[in-house]
């Protein structure tokens, strides 16, 4: 489930919004009254969404958005006049007076978007460092020389060993290298 941070300058407002969200089946991870508290909570959570007002004691929504981790989305709740001045297309907006149905539908939509992004991120191939790639290449080279394999066969062999042993490809390459050079 997506982490939700509720942030309003008045504690009563923040708690009321939190209660609405919780009553509709979502979990609120933090209730904050300042931008600094939001940033601290966001750093601890890693990803999620912030439901917030446009201004806090220490910063405004646009500065908060800049400082949030990239895996956080923002739902700005403000008057029509304030929302008209919001030019950031990454910020989802809801106009006051707030309707519970609109709030919950918007949170549901944002949560679905975050889940899709997480799935897409998991499907992306892991980028290896130069050092890791060098280890894999050296192990393949060793397999090619000692076992008369092509590069593709050596790579497939290490992939199979990796899957069978439950280790990643770099660890498998290190094991192959260690076994064949000892």
C-alpha positions in Angstrom: 0.0 0.0 0.0 1.2 3.5 -0.8 2.5 5.7 2.0 0.4 8.8 2.5 1.6 12.0 4.4 -1.0 14.5 5.3 0.4 18.1 5.8 -1.5 21.2 6.7 -0.4 24.2 8.8 -3.3 23.7 11.3 -3.1 20.4 13.2 -6.9 20.2 13.3 -7.2 20.4 9.5 -4.5 17.7 9.1 -6.2 15.4 11.5 -9.6 15.9 9.9 -8.1 15.0 6.5 -6.3 12.0 8.0 -9.5 10.8 9.5 -11.4 11.0 6.2 -8.6 9.1 4.4 -8.4 6.4 7.1 -12.2 6.0 7.2 -12.1 5.2 3.5 -9.6 2.3 3.9 -6.2 4.0 3.4 -3.3 4.2 5.8 -1.8 7.5 6.7 1.9 7.2 7.6 2.4 10.7 9.0 0.5 13.9 9.9 2.7 17.1 9.6 2.3 20.8 10.2 5.6 22.0 8.5 7.5 21.4 5.4 10.5 20.1 7.3 8.4 17.4 9.0 7.1 16.3 5.6 10.6 16.0 4.2 11.8 14.0 7.2 8.8 11.7 6.9 9.3 11.3 3.2 13.0 10.5 3.6 12.0 7.7 6.0 9.3 6.3 3.8 11.0 6.4 0.4 8.0 6.7 -1.8 4.3 7.7 -1.7 2.1 10.8 -1.8 1.7 14.0 0.1 -1.7 15.5 0.6 -1.0 19.1 1.6 -2.0 22.8 1.8 -0.2 25.4 -0.3 1.6 27.1 2.6 3.4 26.1 5.8 5.3 28.1 8.4 8.6 27.2 6.8 7.9 26.9 3.1 5.3 26.8 0.3 4.1 23.8 -1.7 6.4 24.5 -4.7 9.5 24.5 -2.6 8.3 21.4 -0.8 7.7 19.7 -4.1 11.3 20.5 -5.3 12.7 19.0 -2.1 10.6 15.8 -2.0 12.2 12.5 -3.1 11.4 11.9 -6.8 9.2 8.9 -5.9 6.7 11.1 -4.1 3.6 12.7 -5.7 1.8 15.7 -4.3 -1.9 16.4 -4.0 -2.3 20.1 -3.4 -5.6 21.1 -1.7 -6.2 24.9 -1.9 -8.6 27.6 -3.1 -9.3 28.1 -6.7 -7.2 31.3 -6.8 -4.1 29.5 -5.5 -4.6 26.5 -7.8 -4.8 28.9 -10.7 -1.2 30.1 -10.0 0.1 26.5 -9.7 2.0 25.9 -13.0 3.7 22.6 -12.1 2.1 19.8 -14.1 3.4 17.1 -11.7 1.2 18.4 -8.9 -2.3 17.0 -8.7 -4.8 19.6 -7.5 -8.1 19.7 -5.6 -10.1 22.8 -5.1 -11.6 23.9 -1.7 -14.3 23.4 -0.5 -13.2 19.8 -0.4 -15.6 17.0 -1.3 -14.8 13.6 0.4 -15.7 11.7 -2.8 -13.3 13.8 -4.9 -10.5 13.4 -2.3 -10.8 9.6 -2.1 -11.1 9.2 -5.9 -8.0 11.3 -6.4 -6.0 9.4 -3.9 -7.2 6.1 -5.5 -6.1 7.4 -8.9 -2.7 8.6 -7.6 -2.1 5.3 -5.8 -2.8 3.4 -9.0 -0.3 5.6 -10.8 2.3 5.0 -8.2 1.8 1.2 -8.3 2.1 1.3 -12.1 5.4 3.2 -11.8 6.7 0.8 -9.2 5.9 -2.2 -11.5 7.6 -0.5 -14.4 10.7 0.3 -12.3 11.0 -3.4 -11.3 10.8 -4.6 -14.9 13.7 -2.3 -16.0 17.0 -4.1 -16.2 19.5 -3.4 -13.4 22.3 -1.2 -14.5 25.7 -2.7 -13.5 28.7 -0.8 -12.6 31.9 -1.0 -14.7 33.5 -3.2 -12.0 30.6 -5.6 -11.9 30.5 -5.8 -15.7 34.2 -6.5 -15.8 33.8 -9.4 -13.3 31.1 -10.9 -15.5 33.2 -10.5 -18.7 36.3 -12.1 -17.0 34.3 -15.1 -15.9 32.7 -15.5 -19.4 36.2 -15.2 -20.9 37.5 -17.9 -18.6 34.6 -20.2 -19.4 35.1 -19.6 -23.1 38.8 -20.5 -22.9 38.6 -23.5 -20.6 35.3 -25.1 -21.8 35.4 -24.1 -25.5 32.1 -22.1 -25.2 30.9 -19.1 -27.2 30.3 -15.9 -25.4 26.5 -16.5 -25.6 26.9 -20.1 -24.2 29.1 -18.8 -21.3 26.6 -16.1 -20.5 23.6 -18.6 -20.6 25.6 -21.0 -18.4 26.2 -18.3 -15.8 22.6 -17.2 -15.9 21.4 -20.8 -15.3 23.9 -21.2 -12.4 22.7 -17.9 -11.0 19.1 -18.9 -11.1 19.7 -22.4 -9.8 21.8 -21.1 -6.8 19.6 -18.1 -6.1 22.4 -15.6 -6.4 22.8 -12.6 -8.7 24.9 -12.8 -11.9 27.9 -10.9 -10.4 28.1 -13.3 -7.4 27.9 -16.3 -9.8 30.7 -14.8 -12.0 32.8 -14.4 -8.8 32.2 -18.0 -7.9 33.1 -19.2 -11.4 36.2 -17.1 -11.4 37.2 -18.4 -7.9 36.6 -22.1 -8.8 38.5 -22.0 -12.1 41.5 -20.1 -10.9 42.2 -22.0 -7.7 
